[in-house]
């Protein structure tokens, strides 16, 4: 019986190498993740085993939040403990693992140019918020939107699309999952978000007491950033709803 596979194509060999490197890093340092096996590395493509299943839905949030807390705790324990959020980390081969601040500063400035921010004052407020959140233990960000999880019929959770990784604070990728679930399926009750945050912290703290530090105010800071960073994708990729959890960061005009 033939094994079903999925081949993803890239524009350059460099993108292939980067995606393969990220997959290997997650296999080594984030073992709670189930990843489709990478079976073939081609000049401009990667081939993975095919996983049958559905994308994540709202009811999967508690399990996914716990998984993310476990994964981020494992990565911090095995590799990211010494990493700083304001400068690139390094893979074993010396290639840079993108930092938290730089890519998001650039993205927020693009949102102003694209018209998703009203003026430079709003940009300044968000850049200040970004700097404020760049503290605490370092996790990683892999864009945890509903399409990047596959739930099998047996209830197993697979993570896909691991092409791009950056450093991020604990809780940042959980906020991305919450934001994109709302954009996809509609508003989530506050108690549901609180329960997800609790599941995340409980899983993270099992790796080290200092990892379960994300409170609701900090999560809301992350959600405010994601509201702007995801704005260009409204109406695309299944994002049928709009959501602005907090129009202006605390302390802004």
C-alpha positions in Angstrom: 0.0 0.0 0.0 1.4 3.4 -1.0 1.9 6.0 1.7 0.2 9.4 1.0 2.5 12.4 0.9 2.3 16.1 0.6 4.9 18.2 -1.3 5.4 21.9 -0.6 7.3 24.0 -3.1 9.5 27.0 -2.4 10.9 29.8 -4.4 14.6 29.3 -3.4 16.8 26.6 -2.0 17.5 28.9 0.9 13.8 28.8 1.9 13.9 24.9 1.6 16.9 24.8 3.9 15.3 27.2 6.4 12.0 25.2 6.6 13.9 21.9 7.0 16.1 23.4 9.7 13.0 24.6 11.6 11.3 21.2 11.4 14.5 19.5 12.7 14.7 22.0 15.6 11.1 21.4 16.6 11.6 17.6 16.5 14.7 18.0 18.8 13.6 20.7 21.2 9.7 20.6 21.2 9.1 16.8 21.5 5.5 17.2 22.7 4.6 18.4 19.2 3.5 15.7 16.7 4.9 16.7 13.3 4.4 15.0 10.0 7.6 13.2 9.1 9.8 15.0 6.6 10.6 12.3 4.0 12.3 14.1 1.1 14.3 17.3 0.9 14.5 18.5 -2.7 16.2 21.5 -4.3 13.0 23.6 -4.2 10.6 21.4 -2.3 9.9 19.4 0.9 7.8 16.3 1.1 6.0 15.3 4.2 3.8 12.4 5.2 0.1 13.1 4.7 -2.0 13.4 7.9 -5.8 13.0 7.6 -7.8 15.3 9.8 -9.5 18.6 10.2 -8.3 22.0 11.3 -8.6 23.2 14.9 -12.0 24.5 16.1 -13.0 26.5 19.1 -13.7 23.4 21.2 -10.1 22.3 20.8 -8.7 25.4 22.5 -8.2 23.9 26.0 -6.2 21.0 24.6 -4.2 23.2 22.2 -3.4 25.7 25.0 -2.1 22.9 27.2 0.0 21.6 24.3 1.5 25.0 23.6 2.4 25.4 27.2 4.1 22.0 27.3 5.9 22.7 24.0 7.2 26.1 25.1 8.3 24.7 28.4 10.2 21.9 26.7 11.9 24.3 24.2 12.9 26.7 27.0 14.4 23.8 29.0 16.3 22.2 26.2 17.6 25.3 24.2 16.0 28.7 24.8 16.8 29.3 28.5 19.8 31.6 27.6 18.0 33.2 24.6 17.1 36.9 24.8 14.0 38.3 23.1 15.8 41.3 21.6 18.5 39.6 19.7 18.6 36.5 17.4 19.3 33.1 18.8 21.5 30.6 16.9 20.8 27.2 15.5 23.4 24.5 15.9 24.8 25.4 12.4 25.2 29.1 13.4 22.2 30.3 11.4 20.2 33.0 13.1 16.9 32.2 14.8 14.9 35.4 14.4 14.4 37.6 17.4 11.1 38.8 18.8 11.5 42.6 18.4 13.0 43.2 15.0 10.5 41.4 12.7 7.5 42.8 14.6 8.8 46.4 14.5 9.1 46.1 10.8 5.6 44.5 10.5 4.0 47.2 12.6 5.6 50.0 10.4 4.2 48.2 7.3 0.8 48.3 8.9 1.0 52.0 9.1 2.1 52.2 5.5 -0.8 49.9 4.5 -3.4 52.0 6.3 -4.2 49.6 9.1 -3.0 52.2 11.7 -4.5 55.7 11.8 -1.3 57.7 12.4 2.2 57.6 13.7 1.0 58.1 17.2 -0.8 54.8 17.1 2.3 53.2 15.6 4.4 54.6 18.5 1.9 53.2 21.1 2.2 49.7 19.6 6.0 49.9 19.3 6.0 50.8 23.0 3.7 47.9 23.8 6.0 45.6 21.8 9.0 46.7 23.8 7.0 46.3 27.0 6.2 42.7 26.2 9.8 41.7 25.4 10.6 40.4 28.9 10.5 37.1 30.8 11.5 33.6 29.7 11.9 33.0 25.9 9.6 30.7 24.0 9.1 30.5 20.2 6.5 31.6 17.7 5.3 29.4 14.8 2.0 31.0 13.9 -0.5 28.9 15.8 -3.6 29.5 13.7 -6.4 26.9 13.3 -5.2 25.8 9.9 -1.7 24.9 11.3 -3.1 22.2 13.5 -4.6 18.9 12.2 -6.9 17.0 14.5 -7.2 13.3 13.5 -10.3 11.2 13.9 -8.6 9.6 16.9 -8.1 13.0 18.5 -4.3 13.3 17.9 -3.0 16.8 17.3 -0.5 17.3 14.5 1.3 20.6 13.9 2.0 21.7 10.3 3.5 24.6 8.5 6.7 25.0 10.5 8.5 27.1 7.9 9.0 30.2 9.9 10.0 30.4 13.6 11.0 33.4 15.7 11.6 33.9 19.3 8.7 35.2 21.4 7.6 35.6 25.0 5.7 32.9 26.8 2.0 33.2 25.9 2.5 35.1 22.6 1.7 32.2 20.3 -1.3 31.2 22.5 -2.6 34.7 21.9 -2.2 34.2 18.2 -4.2 31.0 18.4 -7.0 32.8 20.4 -7.0 35.7 18.0 -7.3 33.5 14.9 -9.9 31.3 16.4 -12.0 34.4 16.9 -11.3 35.6 13.4 -12.3 32.2 12.0 -15.3 31.2 14.2 -16.4 34.3 16.0 -16.1 35.8 19.5 -15.0 33.6 22.5 -16.4 34.1 26.0 -14.0 35.6 28.5 -14.2 32.5 30.7 -13.1 30.4 27.7 -10.0 32.5 27.2 -9.3 32.5 30.9 -9.5 28.7 31.0 -7.1 28.4 28.0 -4.6 30.7 29.7 -4.8 28.6 32.9 -4.2 25.4 30.9 -1.2 27.0 29.2 0.4 28.1 32.4 -0.3 24.8 34.2 1.5 22.9 31.4 4.4 25.4 31.2 5.0 25.5 34.9 5.5 21.7 35.0 8.8 22.4 33.2 10.0 25.1 35.6 8.2 27.3 38.2 9.2 30.6 36.5 7.4 29.6 33.2 3.8 29.9 34.3 3.9 33.7 34.4 1.4 34.8 31.7 -1.5 36.7 33.3 -4.6 38.0 31.6 -3.2 41.6 31.2 -0.1 40.3 29.5 -2.3 38.1 27.2 -4.4 41.1 26.3 -1.2 43.0 25.4 -0.3 40.2 23.0 -3.9 40.1 21.6 -3.7 43.9 20.9 -0.5 43.3 18.9 -2.0 40.4 17.0 -5.2 42.5 16.2 -3.0 44.8 14.1 -0.5 42.3 12.8 -3.3 40.1 11.4 -5.4 43.0 10.0 -4.3 42.5 6.4 -5.6 38.9 6.4 -9.2 39.8 7.2 -11.5 38.0 4.7 -8.7 35.6 3.7 -7.6 32.2 4.9 -11.0 31.5 6.5 -10.9 34.7 8.6 -14.6 35.7 8.3 -14.9 37.8 11.4 -13.3 41.0 12.5 -12.0 41.6 16.0 -10.3 44.4 17.9 -9.8 43.3 21.5 -8.4 46.6 22.6 -8.2 49.4 20.0 -5.4 51.3 21.8 -2.7 50.0 24.1 -3.0 51.0 27.7 -1.6 54.5 28.3 -2.0 55.6 24.6 -4.2 58.4 23.4 
